[in-house]
Each structure stands twice: as C-alpha cells, then as structure tokens.
Amino acid sequence: MKTIFGLLMIWLLVFSFCNPAYAERYVVVNGQRLSITEIQYLERLHCGPVPNGRYWINLRTGQWGYAGNPWP
C-alpha cells in the first residue's frame, strides 16, 4: 500500500510541474495587466495562444492593435 501511495505522490508532483508557465505570462490590454484567468479566457475566445505583449482594444468597434501603434 505504501508503494502505491508513493507512486501516486510522485506522479502528482511530476505532472503538477508540467503545466504551462502562466506565471511568466505578461499580457497588457488598455494599460491593465491580465490575470491568468483572463488570459485563458482571451485565448479561448481567440481560439489560440495570445503572445505576451501590450495591446489596446476598442470595445465598441472590436478593433485592436499593439500599444503605441494607433493602427489596428
């Protein structure tokens, strides 16, 4: 029984470190840094990964772009 428990603990430790490193994510939208949950939500809406960076978005029109660049 101890062997099974030990193997289970090792398995949990190994796979808990295999998750994406969201702590290293840096996504800023309209001057607000997004949390891990907000980044994951945005990636689900975008249907793919959102690169680290600074962005702006016009919520009325849906246009977006890179911070410092006025062109969408």
C-alpha positions in Angstrom: 0.0 0.0 0.0 2.9 2.4 0.8 4.3 1.7 -2.7 1.1 2.7 -4.4 0.8 5.9 -2.3 4.4 6.8 -3.0 4.0 6.3 -6.8 0.8 8.4 -6.7 2.6 11.2 -4.9 5.5 11.1 -7.4 3.0 11.1 -10.3 1.2 14.1 -8.9 4.4 16.1 -8.3 5.7 15.4 -11.8 2.5 16.3 -13.6 1.9 19.4 -11.4 5.1 20.9 -12.8 4.2 20.1 -16.5 1.5 22.7 -16.7 2.2 25.8 -18.8 4.1 28.5 -17.1 1.3 31.1 -16.7 3.3 32.9 -14.0 5.6 34.1 -16.8 2.8 35.5 -18.9 2.7 39.2 -19.5 -0.3 40.4 -21.4 -1.5 44.0 -21.0 -4.7 45.3 -22.6 -5.5 49.0 -22.4 -2.9 49.5 -19.7 -4.3 46.7 -17.5 -2.2 43.6 -16.9 -4.4 40.5 -17.4 -4.6 37.8 -14.8 -4.0 34.1 -15.7 -7.8 33.5 -15.8 -8.3 36.5 -18.1 -5.5 35.3 -20.4 -7.0 31.9 -20.6 -10.5 33.3 -21.3 -9.0 35.5 -24.1 -7.2 32.5 -25.6 -10.5 30.6 -25.7 -12.2 33.5 -27.4 -9.2 33.9 -29.8 -9.1 30.1 -30.4 -5.4 30.0 -29.9 -2.5 31.4 -27.9 -2.1 35.1 -27.3 1.5 36.2 -27.3 2.9 38.2 -24.4 2.8 41.9 -25.1 0.9 45.2 -24.8 -2.3 45.7 -26.7 -5.2 48.1 -27.0 -8.8 47.3 -27.9 -11.8 49.4 -28.7 -14.7 47.6 -27.1 -17.3 49.5 -29.2 -15.8 48.5 -32.6 -13.8 45.4 -31.7 -10.7 46.8 -33.3 -7.4 46.0 -31.6 -3.7 46.7 -32.1 -0.3 46.9 -30.4 0.2 49.5 -27.7 1.9 52.6 -29.1 0.7 51.9 -32.6 -2.6 53.6 -33.5 -3.3 51.4 -36.5 -5.5 48.3 -35.9 
